[in-house]
Amino acid sequence: MSLENPVVMGILNATPDSFYEGHLDKGLPGILHIAQKMIEEGAGIIDIGGQSTRPGSKRIDADEELKRVLPVIESIHKNFPHTIISIDTYHSKVAKEAVHAGAHMVNDISAGTMDEQMITTVAALKNVPYICMHIKGTPQNMQEHALYKDLVKEVLDFFILKCEECRLAGINDVIIDPGFGFAKTIDHNFTLLKNLRVFEMLNRPILAGLSRKATVYKTLGITAAEALNGTTVLNTIALMNGANILRVHDVKEASEAVELVNAYKKA
């Protein structure tokens, strides 16, 4: 995949308890319909996750996660063979089995900190891109760790060390995700967004995951269900500041933002 032009990653939650929208209750035909709609609207990647990582979410084990995600991955891979599938997990066992089932890349919110086997596992899968996100703590306690002396420098230093760890392990393609909302306050999120271009010095693609998060709806005094317009505004800012991948619930609107920003930059 070329990231010369920004790519939209559609979120497909094979969970019953995601903060905005879970898809598990729709059954496999319903999930396939959602995937098809995302692809038709311009998603270059479908990101499949089997457990919620919202603040305070309940953690499930790898086996339960596999029961949720493997049928979805296999079905999407069979029905849409040219679509790139990402597995959203921090379990190395899930990452490995998901790739064998048809996933093409691994999206790990913990950057290997919640499973010490993750980085070596991804490296052993050979040429599987690894999305490496910044977080402190776990989804259950991360907001207790939202303390920084110099936020941008600390996140940048984290990625310098993590990218080197991945390189030494043998992972060739690393994508960095600043982790909006993960051990970050709303002010922290806006600071990261404003300084997103700082991370270009790492020469790695940058993923922005701002879709319908509290930064949008709490700032505007609305609900997550009402946060589409605000999400599009922040996605546009992210694109202007160097984001290569937008991870979103609403593919059509994000694809339009990419198209318009591309046209603006070419003018």
C-alpha positions, 0 to 999 in steps of 0.5 A: 500500500502506498501512503503517498495519499492519505488512506482511510481506515474503517473501524469494525468493532466485533464487540458488544461494548465499544464506546460508540458502536459495537457490531457483534450483535449484527451477526456475520451477514450484518458485519459483512454489509458494514464492511462492504459499505466502508469499502464502497465509501473509500476505506483502504483498510478495515480495522477489526477489533475484538474488545473495547479499549475505551477508558475503564473497559473490561479486559478479555483474554486472547481466546475470547477475542479470537472467537469474536474476530476470526470469523469476521476476518475470514469472511471479509478476506473471502468476500473482499480479497483485495481489501487490506485487513488490520487486526486491532489487538494487544495479544500476540496470540491474536495477532498471529492467528489473525494474520494466518486467517487473512489479516495483513497488518497489526494495530497494537494500542500497547506498542508491545507493553501489554504482551512482551511477545508481541513485537517478536511475534509480528517480526516473525510474521515477515513483512507485516506492518505494525501500528505502534501506539503511544499509551501509558498504563492500560485502558483500565487505568490509563487516565490515571497516567495522563501526567507529562512534563513535556508531552510532545517530547515524551511521546516523541522519545517513546517512538524513537525508542520503540521504532528502534526496538521494532527495527532490531526485532526485524519489523520493517514497516512501522506506523506510529499512532500518538494515541489520542485519548489514551492517557491524554487529557483533552488539552493533551490531545489538542497539543498533539494534534497541533504538533503532529508534524513533529513526528515526521522526523521519524520518517514513519507514517502517522495514524490519527485516531480522533473519530467521535472521541471525547475530545470532540464531544466533550469540547462541543458539549454533545454526545458521541452520536452527534460528533460526526461534524466535529470529527471531520473538522479534527480529521481535516486538521490532522491531514493538514498536519501530516496524518497519513491514515485516518482511523474512523467510524464514518468512512464516507466523510473521512474520504471526502476530507482526504479528497478535499485536502488533496485538492487544496494542497495541489492548488 
